[in-house]
């Protein structure tokens, strides 16, 4: 074998792609805004409340929280659900636009003559998944700091009793949610040929994924009622719905397991379909003759 | 008594022998490939071989099926008829590290620096980071790109981006180079440099498949060529032999003065298959085998044209290309 060529193991190339995806997206404005700036603002708000709200008793906080037009114990899980969905969606959105961009500027041809379709997609999903997890970790750190500064947040959100099992389950649903949306968007990216086409579709999927966070306000008075239960079984709404339900109450174990199984089966089915048609679709792109996409 | 060879001479003779042996081996063997896109036949029963240690020209007009042929060869397109053998087998993940591919339409990640872009693509070909950086800097130095190494890709001119991409496709020392229109948009100095690189690699025993519209370069560097048109192979073989085969048919004439109707008048002469204007008063004529050059000269004079030079010559690859593409005659090697 010629000098200069060292065998790159299968995993190595996947990890190289993952590393590249992570570092080339971590400095994007959209990511920095949501993963750094918004959490810092949140923390500052908590600090301000802590400074100006001293001397208020726990009971008084609870009464005030319940007296707001929409009770805060429902609003906070809703906001958390939205953060959860957006964290998933921002990372998987990079996957969608990344694939389309590589198709538009023909880098896809160089990539596929260097690595396999599976290495490419797996590398991207892993790298951007790390981006999503980094984002979530940032929010967890900020939330812990906020709670330390302002314990009233926990009372307001009825989260005093949050335990390790709940955190594990929420993490499981976060990872499942990320993989679900990442595979859906990878599939969409592989058939689309233009970033302009992607905007309305990604908008529609964001809306669907955020649905549970919005309707939580109306239906989550009883988080185990029919509407949240049904949403827990629909693949695109299941991860967020279950994460919110786990946060607010103790959903029946059978429902948690069913929801996980449905999501896993959906992910597997999408991966199967995407891989089967990937090469065919990856080379379909709009007829453009520009050097850069 | 014959002088004994030094170890160096023996080593050189051994290397030369090995290289010669390598040159006889086939790097790419394509047999009867066909691919339809809907009702369009993009490639229709194309076969060819590219050998190690040669530059093989893949020529054809726009939309002839060159890029589809390359994509089938590199396993970027599936579900085709026919067979492809590349570097001794099918195109696997291991084979990919041995191929350097420059696609026709090009692009790079916009938000990374030139050096990072090269290093990343080199790493996907199995190169270690330090090794990739060293080689990238060496090639950038050779191509006078050092001032651009830390600039983001979007800040660079198209020509510079193209040079970066050429470096990315050759950096990993591949055994097979597949270069689709590598010269388009490059200045003459860069074209010369690229030609030097591919000739150097050829001399090392590497196989080079060069798809280009530039017939002068193809004629200059390709040992063998294949012309495809409308998905079909219309010309295939050794460049020199092809030119010899057409040599009696080509004539260069230079007129004493420029006349507007000269090309039309020449074209009217029966037996002149093609008139290619080289400049305002110089034309290359392809003669039918039944038309002798002396008769052609008489016919030109009888048309009132004043001839300054009349020369029977080997035709340019361009004129052969235009003839075969237009007449679509099928020729076997």
Interface residues (C-beta under 8 A of the other chain):
Chain A: X2 X3 X4 X5 X6 X7 X8 X10 X13 X16 X17 X20 X24 X104 X105 X106 X107 X109 X110 X111 X112 X113 X114 X115 X116 X279 X280 X283 X288 X289 X290 X291 X292 X293
Chain B: X71 X74 X75 X76 X77 X78 X79 X93 X94 X96 X97 X98 X99 X101 X103 X105 X106 X107 X108 X109 X110 X111 X112 X120 X121 X123 X124 X125 X126 X127 X128 X131 X135 X153 X154 X158 X161 X162 X168 X169 X172 X173 X174 X175
